[in-house]
Amino acid sequence: MIPFSRRAERQLAALLAFYEDQDRPEAQSSLIAALNEASARIEAKPGVGIAAPRPYPTLAQPGRAWIKTGRYWVLYGTEHPVTILAIFYDTANIPNRI
């Protein structure tokens, strides 16, 4: 699996804790599966991502790409070493959380 930045680790921990508090083990499993899928797709083809989610074109930055797996957007750095930088549920208000 691709390594996570500290921010992405905090976001993952917060999402998992939220699902735990809500007694939603299926959501925890879906999140982990989505991250595994994102990691595999990025490792297989690092250029697989897009510059920014369509609703948020201003988020595009050089050296960063977005990929959607399941209900999650994953931001990753395209420079070596590739790193997952952020994780967001697809209905999150992304511009206010980066």
C-alpha positions in Angstrom: 0.0 0.0 0.0 1.1 3.5 -0.7 2.3 5.4 2.4 0.1 8.1 3.9 1.0 11.6 4.9 0.4 12.6 8.5 -2.7 14.5 7.4 -4.1 11.5 5.6 -3.4 9.3 8.6 -5.4 11.7 10.8 -8.2 11.8 8.3 -8.3 8.0 8.1 -8.3 7.7 11.9 -11.1 10.3 12.2 -13.2 8.5 9.6 -12.7 5.1 11.2 -13.5 6.5 14.7 -16.6 8.2 13.3 -17.8 4.9 11.8 -16.9 3.1 15.1 -19.0 5.6 17.1 -21.9 5.2 14.7 -21.6 1.4 14.9 -21.0 1.1 11.2 -18.5 -1.7 10.6 -19.6 -2.0 7.0 -18.5 1.6 6.4 -15.1 0.9 8.0 -14.7 -2.1 5.7 -15.8 0.0 2.6 -13.3 2.7 3.5 -10.4 0.2 3.9 -11.4 -1.5 0.6 -11.6 1.9 -1.2 -8.1 2.8 0.0 -6.7 -0.6 -1.0 -8.2 -0.2 -4.4 -6.9 3.4 -4.8 -3.4 2.3 -3.8 -3.4 -0.6 -6.2 -4.7 1.6 -9.1 -2.1 4.3 -8.4 0.7 1.8 -8.1 -0.3 0.1 -11.3 -0.6 3.4 -13.2 0.6 6.5 -11.3 -1.0 8.8 -13.9 -4.5 7.3 -13.3 -5.7 10.3 -11.3 -7.3 13.6 -12.5 -6.1 17.1 -11.7 -9.1 17.9 -9.4 -12.7 16.6 -8.8 -15.0 18.2 -11.4 -16.9 20.3 -8.9 -13.7 21.8 -7.6 -11.3 22.7 -10.5 -9.5 25.2 -8.3 -8.0 22.4 -6.3 -5.7 21.4 -9.1 -2.0 21.7 -8.2 1.1 20.5 -9.9 2.4 17.3 -8.5 -1.0 16.2 -7.1 -3.8 14.1 -8.5 -7.2 12.8 -7.4 -8.7 9.4 -7.7 -12.2 8.3 -6.7 -12.8 4.8 -5.4 -16.0 3.8 -3.8 -17.5 6.8 -2.0 -14.1 8.4 -1.4 -11.8 10.9 -3.1 -8.1 10.2 -2.5 -5.6 13.0 -3.1 -2.0 11.8 -3.8 1.3 13.3 -4.6 2.7 12.2 -7.9 6.3 12.9 -7.1 8.5 10.1 -5.9 7.8 8.7 -3.4 4.1 8.7 -4.2 2.1 9.4 -1.1 -1.6 9.6 -0.2 -2.1 13.1 1.0 -5.8 13.3 1.9 -9.0 11.2 2.0 -12.5 12.6 1.7 -16.0 11.1 1.7 -17.5 12.0 -1.7 -20.1 14.4 -0.2 -17.6 16.3 2.0 -17.1 20.0 1.4 -13.6 19.5 0.1 -12.4 23.1 -0.5 -13.0 23.9 3.2 -11.1 20.8 4.4 -7.8 21.0 2.6 
